[in-house]
Amino acid sequence: MRPGRDAGFRQDEANDGDLRLSRLLARELASQEVVLVCFFFSFLPATVWVVVGYFVLFSSTKAEGGVRLFGRVLAIWVFVIAAFFPVVGAYVTFVGLCPIEAMIQAVQSG
């Protein structure tokens, strides 16, 4: 055997090992980013609910009597609902029940 050819095979094996390591590292980093995706996605509906709550609160300031009280109570309730989404997003993130993470892992393994 020629020494150059044998050395080339060893170099290819080393490159394969580096490639496997880089793929493993990429998967690990991707899974770390995905965990945060569930938490950050929970801010989208929370933002919508906060805007709706602000609109209801602003509209209630223009009303009088019982409608004003009802508007304020409704706005507070909407703000509570808005706070619920990030709390659930954080819970799903820390427990590991993120459906987005499961889908991405299924795509990567399949």
Biotite code that builds the C-alpha atoms (Angstrom):
import biotite.structure as struc

atoms = struc.array([
    struc.Atom([0.000, 0.000, 0.000], chain_id="A", res_id=1, res_name="MET", atom_name="CA", element="C"),
    struc.Atom([1.057, 3.508, -0.643], chain_id="A", res_id=2, res_name="ARG", atom_name="CA", element="C"),
    struc.Atom([1.603, 5.647, 2.440], chain_id="A", res_id=3, res_name="PRO", atom_name="CA", element="C"),
    struc.Atom([-0.324, 8.588, 0.963], chain_id="A", res_id=4, res_name="GLY", atom_name="CA", element="C"),
    struc.Atom([-3.402, 6.512, 0.307], chain_id="A", res_id=5, res_name="ARG", atom_name="CA", element="C"),
    struc.Atom([-3.428, 5.010, 3.801], chain_id="A", res_id=6, res_name="ASP", atom_name="CA", element="C"),
    struc.Atom([-2.995, 8.450, 5.345], chain_id="A", res_id=7, res_name="ALA", atom_name="CA", element="C"),
    struc.Atom([-5.887, 9.712, 3.211], chain_id="A", res_id=8, res_name="GLY", atom_name="CA", element="C"),
    struc.Atom([-8.199, 7.036, 4.619], chain_id="A", res_id=9, res_name="PHE", atom_name="CA", element="C"),
    struc.Atom([-7.226, 7.973, 8.128], chain_id="A", res_id=10, res_name="ARG", atom_name="CA", element="C"),
    struc.Atom([-7.903, 11.603, 7.320], chain_id="A", res_id=11, res_name="GLN", atom_name="CA", element="C"),
    struc.Atom([-11.356, 10.656, 5.970], chain_id="A", res_id=12, res_name="ASP", atom_name="CA", element="C"),
    struc.Atom([-12.091, 8.728, 9.165], chain_id="A", res_id=13, res_name="GLU", atom_name="CA", element="C"),
    struc.Atom([-11.044, 11.768, 11.199], chain_id="A", res_id=14, res_name="ALA", atom_name="CA", element="C"),
    struc.Atom([-13.297, 13.970, 9.069], chain_id="A", res_id=15, res_name="ASN", atom_name="CA", element="C"),
    struc.Atom([-16.184, 11.541, 9.626], chain_id="A", res_id=16, res_name="ASP", atom_name="CA", element="C"),
    struc.Atom([-15.607, 11.748, 13.364], chain_id="A", res_id=17, res_name="GLY", atom_name="CA", element="C"),
    struc.Atom([-15.570, 15.543, 13.213], chain_id="A", res_id=18, res_name="ASP", atom_name="CA", element="C"),
    struc.Atom([-18.742, 15.471, 11.147], chain_id="A", res_id=19, res_name="LEU", atom_name="CA", element="C"),
    struc.Atom([-20.477, 13.216, 13.666], chain_id="A", res_id=20, res_name="ARG", atom_name="CA", element="C"),
    struc.Atom([-19.360, 15.463, 16.506], chain_id="A", res_id=21, res_name="LEU", atom_name="CA", element="C"),
    struc.Atom([-20.588, 18.593, 14.729], chain_id="A", res_id=22, res_name="SER", atom_name="CA", element="C"),
    struc.Atom([-23.956, 16.964, 13.999], chain_id="A", res_id=23, res_name="ARG", atom_name="CA", element="C"),
    struc.Atom([-24.297, 15.899, 17.622], chain_id="A", res_id=24, res_name="LEU", atom_name="CA", element="C"),
    struc.Atom([-23.391, 19.389, 18.778], chain_id="A", res_id=25, res_name="LEU", atom_name="CA", element="C"),
    struc.Atom([-25.861, 20.948, 16.320], chain_id="A", res_id=26, res_name="ALA", atom_name="CA", element="C"),
    struc.Atom([-28.659, 18.691, 17.572], chain_id="A", res_id=27, res_name="ARG", atom_name="CA", element="C"),
    struc.Atom([-27.867, 19.546, 21.172], chain_id="A", res_id=28, res_name="GLU", atom_name="CA", element="C"),
    struc.Atom([-27.847, 23.266, 20.444], chain_id="A", res_id=29, res_name="LEU", atom_name="CA", element="C"),
    struc.Atom([-31.056, 22.979, 18.432], chain_id="A", res_id=30, res_name="ALA", atom_name="CA", element="C"),
    struc.Atom([-32.800, 21.220, 21.293], chain_id="A", res_id=31, res_name="SER", atom_name="CA", element="C"),
    struc.Atom([-31.685, 23.950, 23.688], chain_id="A", res_id=32, res_name="GLN", atom_name="CA", element="C"),
    struc.Atom([-33.112, 26.635, 21.386], chain_id="A", res_id=33, res_name="GLU", atom_name="CA", element="C"),
    struc.Atom([-36.363, 24.756, 20.914], chain_id="A", res_id=34, res_name="VAL", atom_name="CA", element="C"),
    struc.Atom([-37.002, 24.676, 24.620], chain_id="A", res_id=35, res_name="VAL", atom_name="CA", element="C"),
    struc.Atom([-37.085, 28.459, 24.630], chain_id="A", res_id=36, res_name="LEU", atom_name="CA", element="C"),
    struc.Atom([-39.353, 28.580, 21.579], chain_id="A", res_id=37, res_name="VAL", atom_name="CA", element="C"),
    struc.Atom([-42.355, 27.309, 23.557], chain_id="A", res_id=38, res_name="CYS", atom_name="CA", element="C"),
    struc.Atom([-41.889, 29.986, 26.175], chain_id="A", res_id=39, res_name="PHE", atom_name="CA", element="C"),
    struc.Atom([-41.467, 32.761, 23.616], chain_id="A", res_id=40, res_name="PHE", atom_name="CA", element="C"),
    struc.Atom([-44.462, 31.596, 21.564], chain_id="A", res_id=41, res_name="PHE", atom_name="CA", element="C"),
    struc.Atom([-46.619, 32.039, 24.661], chain_id="A", res_id=42, res_name="SER", atom_name="CA", element="C"),
    struc.Atom([-46.023, 35.795, 24.417], chain_id="A", res_id=43, res_name="PHE", atom_name="CA", element="C"),
    struc.Atom([-47.931, 36.045, 21.132], chain_id="A", res_id=44, res_name="LEU", atom_name="CA", element="C"),
    struc.Atom([-51.417, 35.331, 22.527], chain_id="A", res_id=45, res_name="PRO", atom_name="CA", element="C"),
    struc.Atom([-50.508, 37.196, 25.709], chain_id="A", res_id=46, res_name="ALA", atom_name="CA", element="C"),
    struc.Atom([-49.772, 40.303, 23.662], chain_id="A", res_id=47, res_name="THR", atom_name="CA", element="C"),
    struc.Atom([-53.117, 40.034, 21.887], chain_id="A", res_id=48, res_name="VAL", atom_name="CA", element="C"),
    struc.Atom([-54.951, 39.694, 25.192], chain_id="A", res_id=49, res_name="TRP", atom_name="CA", element="C"),
    struc.Atom([-53.113, 42.681, 26.697], chain_id="A", res_id=50, res_name="VAL", atom_name="CA", element="C"),
    struc.Atom([-54.093, 44.834, 23.714], chain_id="A", res_id=51, res_name="VAL", atom_name="CA", element="C"),
    struc.Atom([-57.725, 43.711, 24.039], chain_id="A", res_id=52, res_name="VAL", atom_name="CA", element="C"),
    struc.Atom([-57.626, 44.405, 27.776], chain_id="A", res_id=53, res_name="GLY", atom_name="CA", element="C"),
    struc.Atom([-56.220, 47.863, 27.238], chain_id="A", res_id=54, res_name="TYR", atom_name="CA", element="C"),
    struc.Atom([-58.932, 48.584, 24.667], chain_id="A", res_id=55, res_name="PHE", atom_name="CA", element="C"),
    struc.Atom([-61.648, 47.427, 27.084], chain_id="A", res_id=56, res_name="VAL", atom_name="CA", element="C"),
    struc.Atom([-60.129, 49.477, 29.912], chain_id="A", res_id=57, res_name="LEU", atom_name="CA", element="C"),
    struc.Atom([-59.862, 52.551, 27.705], chain_id="A", res_id=58, res_name="PHE", atom_name="CA", element="C"),
    struc.Atom([-63.437, 52.108, 26.481], chain_id="A", res_id=59, res_name="SER", atom_name="CA", element="C"),
    struc.Atom([-64.720, 51.735, 30.030], chain_id="A", res_id=60, res_name="SER", atom_name="CA", element="C"),
    struc.Atom([-63.319, 55.141, 30.982], chain_id="A", res_id=61, res_name="THR", atom_name="CA", element="C"),
    struc.Atom([-65.712, 56.719, 28.479], chain_id="A", res_id=62, res_name="LYS", atom_name="CA", element="C"),
    struc.Atom([-68.757, 54.982, 29.991], chain_id="A", res_id=63, res_name="ALA", atom_name="CA", element="C"),
    struc.Atom([-70.745, 55.820, 33.108], chain_id="A", res_id=64, res_name="GLU", atom_name="CA", element="C"),
    struc.Atom([-72.140, 53.927, 36.082], chain_id="A", res_id=65, res_name="GLY", atom_name="CA", element="C"),
    struc.Atom([-72.445, 50.163, 35.961], chain_id="A", res_id=66, res_name="GLY", atom_name="CA", element="C"),
    struc.Atom([-70.964, 49.912, 32.470], chain_id="A", res_id=67, res_name="VAL", atom_name="CA", element="C"),
    struc.Atom([-67.770, 51.577, 33.727], chain_id="A", res_id=68, res_name="ARG", atom_name="CA", element="C"),
    struc.Atom([-67.514, 49.112, 36.611], chain_id="A", res_id=69, res_name="LEU", atom_name="CA", element="C"),
    struc.Atom([-68.241, 46.175, 34.305], chain_id="A", res_id=70, res_name="PHE", atom_name="CA", element="C"),
    struc.Atom([-65.585, 47.402, 31.855], chain_id="A", res_id=71, res_name="GLY", atom_name="CA", element="C"),
    struc.Atom([-62.951, 47.673, 34.563], chain_id="A", res_id=72, res_name="ARG", atom_name="CA", element="C"),
    struc.Atom([-63.748, 44.223, 35.945], chain_id="A", res_id=73, res_name="VAL", atom_name="CA", element="C"),
    struc.Atom([-63.692, 42.783, 32.416], chain_id="A", res_id=74, res_name="LEU", atom_name="CA", element="C"),
    struc.Atom([-60.350, 44.483, 31.691], chain_id="A", res_id=75, res_name="ALA", atom_name="CA", element="C"),
    struc.Atom([-58.827, 43.055, 34.866], chain_id="A", res_id=76, res_name="ILE", atom_name="CA", element="C"),
    struc.Atom([-60.096, 39.603, 33.912], chain_id="A", res_id=77, res_name="TRP", atom_name="CA", element="C"),
    struc.Atom([-58.590, 39.951, 30.427], chain_id="A", res_id=78, res_name="VAL", atom_name="CA", element="C"),
    struc.Atom([-55.233, 40.977, 31.964], chain_id="A", res_id=79, res_name="PHE", atom_name="CA", element="C"),
    struc.Atom([-55.343, 37.880, 34.184], chain_id="A", res_id=80, res_name="VAL", atom_name="CA", element="C"),
    struc.Atom([-55.962, 35.725, 31.103], chain_id="A", res_id=81, res_name="ILE", atom_name="CA", element="C"),
    struc.Atom([-53.033, 37.457, 29.378], chain_id="A", res_id=82, res_name="ALA", atom_name="CA", element="C"),
    struc.Atom([-50.753, 36.638, 32.317], chain_id="A", res_id=83, res_name="ALA", atom_name="CA", element="C"),
    struc.Atom([-51.874, 33.014, 32.182], chain_id="A", res_id=84, res_name="PHE", atom_name="CA", element="C"),
    struc.Atom([-50.220, 32.338, 28.786], chain_id="A", res_id=85, res_name="PHE", atom_name="CA", element="C"),
    struc.Atom([-46.572, 33.055, 29.773], chain_id="A", res_id=86, res_name="PRO", atom_name="CA", element="C"),
    struc.Atom([-47.066, 31.146, 33.034], chain_id="A", res_id=87, res_name="VAL", atom_name="CA", element="C"),
    struc.Atom([-48.271, 28.082, 31.131], chain_id="A", res_id=88, res_name="VAL", atom_name="CA", element="C"),
    struc.Atom([-45.500, 28.572, 28.559], chain_id="A", res_id=89, res_name="GLY", atom_name="CA", element="C"),
    struc.Atom([-42.906, 28.586, 31.331], chain_id="A", res_id=90, res_name="ALA", atom_name="CA", element="C"),
    struc.Atom([-44.443, 25.477, 32.907], chain_id="A", res_id=91, res_name="TYR", atom_name="CA", element="C"),
    struc.Atom([-44.437, 23.596, 29.587], chain_id="A", res_id=92, res_name="VAL", atom_name="CA", element="C"),
    struc.Atom([-40.849, 24.679, 29.007], chain_id="A", res_id=93, res_name="THR", atom_name="CA", element="C"),
    struc.Atom([-39.530, 23.555, 32.394], chain_id="A", res_id=94, res_name="PHE", atom_name="CA", element="C"),
    struc.Atom([-41.454, 20.263, 32.461], chain_id="A", res_id=95, res_name="VAL", atom_name="CA", element="C"),
    struc.Atom([-40.427, 19.351, 28.908], chain_id="A", res_id=96, res_name="GLY", atom_name="CA", element="C"),
    struc.Atom([-43.903, 18.974, 27.403], chain_id="A", res_id=97, res_name="LEU", atom_name="CA", element="C"),
    struc.Atom([-43.281, 21.336, 24.504], chain_id="A", res_id=98, res_name="CYS", atom_name="CA", element="C"),
    struc.Atom([-45.062, 20.008, 21.375], chain_id="A", res_id=99, res_name="PRO", atom_name="CA", element="C"),
    struc.Atom([-42.813, 22.083, 19.121], chain_id="A", res_id=100, res_name="ILE", atom_name="CA", element="C"),
    struc.Atom([-39.753, 20.373, 20.566], chain_id="A", res_id=101, res_name="GLU", atom_name="CA", element="C"),
    struc.Atom([-41.316, 16.947, 19.974], chain_id="A", res_id=102, res_name="ALA", atom_name="CA", element="C"),
    struc.Atom([-42.083, 17.802, 16.341], chain_id="A", res_id=103, res_name="MET", atom_name="CA", element="C"),
    struc.Atom([-38.573, 19.073, 15.661], chain_id="A", res_id=104, res_name="ILE", atom_name="CA", element="C"),
    struc.Atom([-36.999, 16.010, 17.289], chain_id="A", res_id=105, res_name="GLN", atom_name="CA", element="C"),
    struc.Atom([-39.235, 13.768, 15.165], chain_id="A", res_id=106, res_name="ALA", atom_name="CA", element="C"),
    struc.Atom([-38.116, 15.573, 12.012], chain_id="A", res_id=107, res_name="VAL", atom_name="CA", element="C"),
    struc.Atom([-34.438, 15.398, 12.983], chain_id="A", res_id=108, res_name="GLN", atom_name="CA", element="C"),
    struc.Atom([-34.536, 11.697, 13.878], chain_id="A", res_id=109, res_name="SER", atom_name="CA", element="C"),
    struc.Atom([-36.666, 10.650, 10.913], chain_id="A", res_id=110, res_name="GLY", atom_name="CA", element="C"),
])
